Amino acid sequence: AAAMASRTGFEPVNQPQQEGTADNNAADNNAVLQSIGLDMNTLKKYKWYILGGVGVLTVVILATCISSAVKPKAAPPRERETTAKPTTVSTTSMGSTFTTTITTVPGPQIGDEECLGHKGCPDQYPLPYDSGEWPSEYTWTGDLPEGFIWGLGTASYQVEGAYNEDGRGASIWDTFSGADTVGMKGADCSYCCKQAPCPVNPAMGIQGATGNIACDGYHMVDTDITLMKSMGLKHYRFSIAWPRIFPTGRAADGVNSKGIDFYNRIIDKLLDAGITPYVTLYHWDLPQGLLSPPEKRAWWARDDDTGEPIPEIQEEFLSFVDTCFTAFGDRVKMWFTFNEPWTMTFLASGWGKAPCHPDLSEQSKDPYIAAHNVLNAHAAAVDLYRRKYQKKQGGKIGITLNSDWREPKTSDPQDVAAALRGMAFNLGWFADPIFGGQGDYPPSMRRFMGDRLPKFTFDQKALINGSADFFALNHYGSGWSTYSEKPGADNAYASVTNDGLVHGQSAWLYGAGWGLRKLLQWVHVRYGHPPIYLTEGGWSIKAEDVSSGTADKERALYYYNYTSEMARAIKDGIDVRGYFAWSLMDNYEWERGYLERFGMVYNDYRAGWDVNAPVAQASQPTAGLQVRTRKFSSCWLERVTRENALTHPEDFDGCVKSSIFSGNWTDARHPHCPRKMTVDMTGFNGHVIGANNDSPAGCNGKTDKVWGPLRAAISGGTVVVDFSSIGGSDRLHGFWNNRTKTIDWSDGGFWMPIEELVLV
């Protein structure tokens, strides 16, 4: 009880769990008695009066308990520490050793989250920036710690496409977006499409946009990994589509071997290219076969009599992750069970993410049912991995959480309390059970929400407590928090505004690099300085075409500002191990379709026909024609990654121009065989001529076979050539590699520049 009472927005909560011990139970009992003005000594002294039936005291006690249970109230002010005690911690991750000096910063107490009036509200503003002292510009330059990880990420439904190919079953996002799922495995649910064109969920923002084709990633594995290699990328985070492994979601219906083969191919090619895979097991594409309300409610399942959550699909999820650990765990060493459980439960319960089903969208209870089931499934998956695989495979496992930063709009203690509540009720909702040391939700959240918040059993608490080897965090933006007399959607009695903050293309995205530093401080102190991986962060910018889309210095400035504040946090002693930008390329942005672009690579979707889309069939992404072009931001990040040091985007010249391809080349696969590429004045078109020789010795200038000219389409540092007339691919992609000064081709070949060209 004493440990619980000290939990706060900025106070460490990861205390050792001591449930079940006699001393702890006695302490708990004493704490309860103290809360009503008694202690154990007093109880012993007056035991005969109490046992004699002093009914008035009993009534007072019961009334006090009932009042505390149904109405949140302010906690009294608590004494605060004034001296920080530094601690040195050495940890090892991915082959690198980090030595960190930890300085615990005194902060508000648990009562600060609970106060709804001035009494007991915090008198300390969240650090490290005081109210009104936020930086207006960022000037950090310098190195990051040795071994720091820079990476990029994607997710299966957002990039793969091939939604009905090679045995993949239907997902809830296929149904939500209106894709034609008639006849697909798992698509026989209560609300599934019965005849095309299929209905689109009203919550889908861009009607007609589906993941049917997306970035055509299923068919462009070679191209995309060649692109990553040419960028100098060393770390790549992606997800595995559950319905591509188990089409109906049920293990009893059989595993799809083609799905296993697909991800094996990705992992092997990444490793061959020197890129480390980081794998998310669930990034929202739930197999539709597991959701058919009211009979099957998946993460939203509950006992109809008691209203308590039930683990309806937990065993199916465990079968899926067990299969993944078995098939891929010999090569994958970093696992994430779920991506953003807040998004997939809170927003999916009526706020714009799939499924947004009317039977699962009662905001007062459905998000909390789903979250409870997801947290228990996460804990069970981690337990499975640790018991069965971790020792022999040598990997690590965690969960990716997400949060904006809530900054008090003023130094008014009520606004400070509102901001701390917002953090506890959003990030703390999922982080406290795992990292808080008690295996339970934030106490303030329990106090405000009462019985609406499900309860963990003793065994569930034991399993979920500490069920992550690291703290993975997605963070994009910040907002101002103000005390509100109304509870709001998250019951935090706080309103959030964004005035004065830089606005991205997305309606919800407001940037403030200092917000990341404050968020890292919050996590660092509240959860006892865990190793942190920033697994997503990004900036959306509108783009009409490739020229405007690749000129994204604004995005590079976002990353510079955010990673500058991250670097300062590291200097403060916060153990940040890596940063993954979102995203590798422009992709399907869920209910916003293809309108909003977060990619560091511009994707030309080559709009055309998709007969399986519900509407706007003539303006959908097409398969086999898409082209990737690197943006300014990706070239800037390549330099940062190579040097492991930040440089201001204004001091960076940008990516190469298409004229880089104009010149003479030789093919490593055809020794001494020349090639010549020309680029026209537009910079978008060109031609290639060359010679081959079947001799192992290559070209000799006498018996060579001259070919060309072949047409080349060029976009920045990307070239696409039709080699079909000489037995090659009709759309072979090549990417300029700035490190090796070569053209890297998606068939594994590469061209090197030469001084002169001789064709006989």
N, C-alpha and C positions, 0 to 999 in steps of 0.2 A: 504493500500500500504506500509505503514511503517512497519507493522508487516510482510508482505510478504518479504520485502527487507532484513529482519534480519534472514531469514531461511537459515540454513546451515547444513553441516555435523554434527557439534557438538553444534549448537545453538538451544535453545528451539523453537519449531514451533507451539506448541499447544496454540495459541492465541485465545481468544474468537472471534467467528464469528460475524461480525458487518455489514454484507451486508444489504442494503436496508435502512440504516439510512441516514438522510440528512448530518450529520456531516461527516460520513464516505465517502459518495459520494464526498463531497467537498474536503476531504483529498485526495481521489483517483485522482480527477481532478488536484489538486494542484501538486501532485507527478508527474503526467504525464507532466505538464507544466515545472516543475523543471528539468525533464530529458532532456528537449530541451533548458534549459537556461532561463525559465520564471517562474514567480509565479503569484498568483492572484492579488497582489498589482500592479505588473508591467503591467498586462493585463488591469486593470482598468485605470492606468495612460495613457496608449497609445491606449485606446479603439477606439478613433476616427480615428487614423491612420490605425488601423487594419480593422475597419469597412469600411474605405475608400478603402480597397482593395489593401493592400501592397502584391501583388502577389508573390514577391520573397520570402518573409517570409513564405507564405503558401506552396510554392514549397519545401522549405527547410524542413519545418515540415513534409510534406508528405514523402519526400525522407528519412528522418531520421526514421520515423515510419516503412516504408517498409523495410529499411535496417535492423532495429532491429528485424523485424518479421521473416526474412528469413535467418539471419546469426547470430550465437551465437558470442558474443564478451566478452572480459574480463571486469569484473566489477572493479571499482577503489578500492584501499585498504580502509578498514573501521577501525575506532578506535575500540580497544578491551578493554573489562573490565579486570581489573587486580586484583580485589578483589572478592572472592567467598563468597556468602551469604548463610549460612546454614539455613535450614528450617526443623522443626520436623513435621512429618506426622504420624498419627495413623490410621490404616485401619484394617478391620476385614474380614476374608475370611475363609469359611469352619469351622467356630467355633473357629478360632485362631486369636488373635489380634497381629498385627505387628506394632511396633513403629520404625520408620526409620528416621535417620537424613540425610537430603538431602543437599549435597554440589554441587552447580552448578559449573562445571569446565569450565573456559573460553575456547573458541575454535574458529575455523575458521568461517567465515561468508558465506552468500549465494554466494557471488561473487567467493569464493574459488572453488565451484563446477563448475563454468562456465569458469574459465580461461583456455585458450589454449596456453598461452605464459607466460613469467615470470611476466609481468605487472599484478598486482592484484592477483597473486597467493598467497596461504597461507604461512605464515612464522612460523606456529606452527604445529608440528608433532602430530598426534593423540595420545592421552593419554590412559592409564596411563604409557605405556612404550615408551621411546624415541627410535629413530633409533639406532639399534645395541645393545640395552639393554634388549632384550627379554630373559626371563629365559630359561635356558637349562635343569633345573630339578625342580621338584616340591616337597616341603617338608611340606605342610600344614597338620596339624593334629588338631583335635578339634571338638567341637560340632557345629551343625547347629542350627538356631533359632527354638525354641519350636514350634511345629506344622508344621515344614517343611515337604513337601510332596515328597515321593519317589515312583515312579511308573514305570510300563512297558506298552508297547503299541503294537497293531497289527492293521491290516486293513482287511476289509471283503474279498476283492478279493484275498488277499495274503494268507489267512489262511483257509477260509471256505470250498472251494471245492463245491461239490453238485451243480454244475453249472446249471444242467438241472433237478433238483429235486424239488418236492413240489411246483410247480407253478412259480419258478423263471424264469424271462425273460432274454433274451440275453442282454449283456452289450457290450460297445465298445471294452473292452479288450478281450472278447471272440472272436470277429471278428478280431481284430488286431493280436491275437496270433494264429489264425487258428483253433480254436475249432470248432467242428461240431455243428453248430447252425441251421441246416436245420430243419424247422418245429417248432422252438422255437418262443415264443411270442416276437414280436418286431424285429425279424430277417428277415424282408422283405424289407430291405432298398435297395437303389440304388446300393450299392457296397457289399451287404451281400452275403454270400456263397449260391450257388444254388444247389450244389451237392458235397458231401464229396468224397475224402478228401478235406478240405477247404484250400484256399490259405493263406499263412502267409505274413503279411505286411513286405516289405523289411527292414523296420527300426527295426524289431524285432531282437535283438542281438543274442539270443539263439533260433534258429529255431526249432520249435517243442514243446517248453516249454509252457504250458498253465496253467490256474488256475482251470482246470476241477476238479482236486482232491485236489491240494495244500496240506495243512496240515490236511485235512480231519476234520477240526474243526467243521463242521456242525454236524458230527456224534460223536464228542469226547468232547462235552460240559462238561459232568460230569468229564471226565478224566482231562481236562485242568484246570477246576476250582479247582479240588482236588490238582493238581500240584501247582497252584498259592497259595492255602491256606498253603500247606506244605512248601512253600518257605517263608512264612511270608509276602506275598504281601498284601498291603492294598489299593492300588490305581491302577486301570486298565483302559487304554484308548483303545477303539475299535471303529469301524465304522459300520454304518448300510447301507446295500446294497439297493440302490434305486430300482433296478429291482427285488429284492426279496419282496418288499412291493407293488410296482406298476410295474408289469411285462413289460408293454409297455412304462412305464414312464408317461402315461396319466391317470389321476384320473377318467376320464369318462369311462375307460375300466374296472374299478373295482380294489379294494384292494385285495391283496392276504392274506387271514387270516392266512395261515400257516407261512408266513413270520413274521407277527405280533406275532404269538405264539412263534416262534423261539427266537426272541429278548426278549420277555417277560421272557422266560425261562432263558436266559443268565443273565438278570438283576436280577431276583429273586434269582438265585443261587449265584451270586456274593455277593449280600447283605446278604444272609444266611451265606456265608463264611467270612463275615466281610470285604468285599472288596468294595470300592466305585467305581461306574462306571463313566467314562468320555466318552462322546459320540460325535463322529464326524459324521455329517450328510452326507457329501459328500467327499469320498476319492477316486475319479477318476472313479468309475465304473458307468458311465452314461448309462442309458437304451438305447440300440441301437435303439429302436423305436422312439427316439427323434432326431436321426441324420441320414439324408439321403440326402446328397448334390446332386444337388444344391437346391432342394425344402426345405429341413429342415437342418438348419445349427447350431442349438442348441446354444451353447455359442458363436459361430462364426457368428451368424446371423447379417446381416446389410441390410440397404436399398440400393437396387441396383442402384438407381438414385443418391442419395446423398453420399453413402458410410458410413453413420452414423450407429452406432450399434442400434439394435432393440431387445427388451426383448422377443424374440420368445418363450423361455421356462420358463420364470420367473414365470408365474402363475402355471405351472405344478410343478416347484420346491417348490413353496409356498404350494401347496396342499400336497406334500410329507412331508415337514417339519411340517406342521400343523397336519398331521396324526401322526407323531412321537411325537410331543409335547403332543398331546391328549393321545396317547397310553402309553407313557413311562415317561412323565414329572412329574408324581407324585413321581417317584423314582430317576430319573436322575436330578442332580442339576448342572451339568457342561456340557454345549453344545459348540460345535465348528461347525460353518456353513460349512466351506471348509477347506481342508488340502492342504497347499502349492499351492495357486492359481498361483504363478509364474511357478511352474513345470507343472501344468495342462493346462496352456495357452501357455507359451513361448516354453517349450520343446515339447508340444503336437502339435505345429504348424510346424512340420517338423524336430524335433531334437530327435526323439527316443521314445516319449511317445504317447500312443493312443490319437487321432485317426491317426495322421500323414497322413491325406488324402490330395492328391495333390491339391484339390480345396480349402483347408484350410491351406495352408503352405506357403503363401507369407509373409516372415518374416518382410517386411516393414510395414505391416498393420494388418495381422491376429492375432498375439498375443495381440495387443492393443485393437482390437475389442472384443476379447474374455475376456480379463481382465476387460474391461469396463462393459460388461454384467454381469460378475461374481461379481464384486464389487457392482453393483446395486442390484443383487439378494441377496447378503449377507445383505445389508442394509435393504432390504424389509423383509427378514426373521427375522432379529433382531427386527425390528419394530413390526412385527407380534407377536413375543414372548413377547416383553415388554408390548404391549397393551393388549394381551389376556391371557397370562399365568404367567408372571413373578411374579406378586403380590400374586397370590394364590398358585403357585408352589414353589416359593422361590428359584429359580435357577439363574444361571448366564450364559451369552452367549458371545461368541467372535468368532474369526477366527484364524486359525493357519497359520502363515506366516513362510517363511524360508529364510535363507541367510547364505552364507559363509562370512568370514571376509576378506575384501580387505585391505592388509597392504601395504603402500608405500614401494617400494623396496629400495628407497634411501630417503634422506631428501630433495632432489631437490623439490622445490615448485610445479613443474609440475607433478611430481610423486604423491605428496600429493594430489593435485587437482584431478588427475586421479583416485586415490583410493576413494576419497570422492564422485566423480561422480558415480563410480561403485556401491557404497552403495546406493546412492540416486536413481539410475536408476534400481536397482534390489529390494532391500527391501523397499526403500522409495516409489517406484512405487505403492505399495499396502498399505504401512503403512501410508503415508502422508494423503491420503483421509480420513482415519478412525481416526487417532490419531493426525493429524497435526493442527487441529483447523480451517481449511478453507474448508474442504470437497473437496480437489482438489489434483492433482498430484504435485510433486515437481516443483517449478517454473523453476529451471534449466533444468529439463526434458522437460517442455513445450517449453522453449526457444530453446533448441537444436533440438527438433523434430517437432515443428511447428504444422501444420494441421494434421500430421499423428496421433497425440494424440487426441482422442475424447474429447469432452467437456461435462461436467456435466451441467445439467440445475440447476437453483436456487433451485428447490424443491429436486433434487437429492443430491445436496450438503448438504442441511439441513438434509436429511435423513441419509446420509453416515457419516457425521461428528459425531464422538463420538459413532459410532455403535459397540462398544465392551466394555465389563465390565472388561477386562484384556488384557494384551499383551501376546499372545501365540506364541512361537518361536521355530522352528526347526533349529538346527545348528549342523553341522558335522565337517567342516574343514575350512582351510584358504588358502590364496594364496598371492603372491606378485604382486602388481599392478604398472605398468610403463606407463608413457604417450606414446601414439601412435598417429601418424599423420593420421591414418585411424580410422574411427568411430567404427568399429567392430560390432559384432552381436547385442550388446545392445546399440550402439550409444554413448558409454561413452568415446571414444577416449582413451582407455586403453587396454593394453595387460596384461594377467595374466599368471604368471609362478609359479612353485612350488619347485624349486631347494632348496635342503637342508632340506625340511620338510619330516617327516615320512610318508610313503606311505602305505595305506591299500590295501586290495585285489582289491577293486573297483578302476577303472581307474581314477575316479574323486576325490578320497578321500585322502586328505593330512592333517595330524593332527598337531595342535599347540594349546595347552591348553590356552596360553596367548591370542590367537585370540578370544576365547569366552569372556574373560574379557573385551577386547576392544569393542567387539560387544555389550555387555551389557551396557558399558559406553555410546556408541553411541545412543542406544535406550533410555537409562535413561535421557540423556540430551536433545536429539532432541525432545522427546515426553513428557517431563515434569514429569519424574519419575512415570510411570505407574506400577502397580503390574504386574510382569512378571512370566509366567510359561514356563519353557523350556520343550517343549512337545515331542521333539525327539532329540536324539544324539546317535551315535553308530559307531562301527568299524567292518569292514568286514575282516574275516580271512579265508583263504583257509583251507579246511579239507577233508582228504581222507576217514576217518572212525571215529567211535565214540571215539577212544582213542586219536587221534590227535585233534578231534573237541572239546573235553571237556577240553583239556589242553590249555586254552586260557588266560593265565596270561597277555598276550599282550593287550587283550581287557580290562581287569581289570585296567591295567596301564593307558590306554586311559581314562577310566572313572575317575580314581583317579586324573589324570592331569587336566582334564576338570573341575571336581567338586571342585578341589583345587582352581582353578582360580575363579570359581563361588563363593566359600566361601569368597575369598578375595574381590570380588565385593560386596557381601552382607555386609562385614565389612566396605566397603567404603560408605555404605548407599544406595546401589541399592536394590530395593525391589523385590528380587527373591523369589517366594513362593514355587516352586517345580521343580523337575527334573524327566522326564520320559525317561528311556533308551529305545532304539530301538535295538532289539525287544524282546518280550517274548521268541520267538523261531525262529529258522531258518525257512524261508518261501519263498514264490514266490516273487523274487525281480524284478518284472515287466519285462522289455525287457531282463534282464539278467537271467531270469528263476530261476533255483535252484542252479546255480553255486556259487553265492556269499552268504556267510552266515554271518548274523548280529545277530543271536539269542543269548540269554543268556542261552538258553536250546538247546541242540543238538537234531535235529529231524532226525530220521532214516526214510526216506520216503518209505523204502521197495520197491524199484523199481520193476516194473512189467508192465503188459499190460494195456493200455488205448486205446481202439479202437476209441475213439473220438478225439484223438490227430491227428494232420495233418501228422507228420512224427515221426520217432523214437518211435513208439508205444510200443515197448517192454521195454523201459527204462523210464517209467513215475511213479510218485508217485501212490501208491495204497491205496484204502480205506479199513479200518478195520484191518490193519496190522502195522501201524506206531507206533513207540516207541519214547518217549521223555526222554532225559537224561540231567540232570543239568550239566552245565559247571562250571569251577572254578569261572568265573566272577559272576555267579548268586549267588553262595554261599558267595562270598565276598560282593556283594550288600546286601544280607540278613543281614549280620553282620552290615553293614553301616546303613541299614534301622532300625534294632532293636535298635542300640545304638544312632542313629541320629548323628553320628560322623564319620569322615573319618579316615581310617586306611590304611597304605601303603600296597599294595598287597604283597610285599616281606615279610611282617610280618604276613601274613595270611597263615594258613596251607592248606586251600582248602576244597573241599567237602569230604564227607565220602566215604570210599571204600565199595565195594559190600559185603565185609565180615560182614558189620554191620547187615545184615539180618540173619546171621548164629546164631541160638540159639532157645530158647523156648519162646513161646508167648501165650497170651490168647486173645480171641475175645470178645470185649465189647458187641456184640449182642448175644453171647452164653456164659453166665456166667459160670466160672469155667471150660470151655472147652479148653483143651490145643491144641497148634499147635507147630510143630517143623519144622524149615527150615534149610536145609543144602546147602552149596555153594561149588562147586568144585574148583579145583586148578586154573582153568582159570579165575574164578570170573564172568563168564557169564552164567553159568548153575547151576541149583540146583533142589531140590525136597522139597515138603511140605507133611507132614502127620499130622493128627489131629483126633479129635472126636467131634461129635455133640450129642445133646439130645433135643428132642422136648418138654421136660418139661419146664415150665416157670422158674423153679429154675435152669435150666441149667444142666451141667454134674454132675454126682454123683459118677463116677468111677465104676458103676455096670451095668447100662442099656444103656450106651453110645454106639453110632455107630461110630466105628473107620473107617477112610477113608485114602486113599493115598497108595503109594506116588503119588503126582501130580507133573507134570513137571513145573518148574519155569525158566523163562528167566530173567536174571539179567543184569543190566547195570548201574554201579555206584549206585546212590541212588534210582533207579527205579527197580521194580520187576513186572513181568507180569506172571500170573498164570492161567492155564486152569482149572476152577472149574466146567465145564459142566457135568462131571461124577457124581457130587453130587448136580446137579440142579442149578448151578450158571453160571456165564458168562464164555465163552470160552477164553476170553482175559481180565481178570480183572487187572487193573493197580493199583499198590501200590507205594507210595512215602514216603521216610524217612522224618519225621518231626523232625528237629533238636531241635526245641523249646520244644515240648512235649515228645520227645524220643519215638515216636510211628510210626507205619506204617499206613499211611492214604490211604484207598482204595477208588476207584472211585465210588463205590456203596454207599458211605457214612459211611461205617464201619471203624474201626481202631483196630489194634492189639497193645497190651502192653506187654513189656518184663516180664518174670517171671523167678524165680530161677530154678525150677525143673519141669519136665514133667512126668505126670502119665497117661498112656494109658492102659485101661483094655479091 
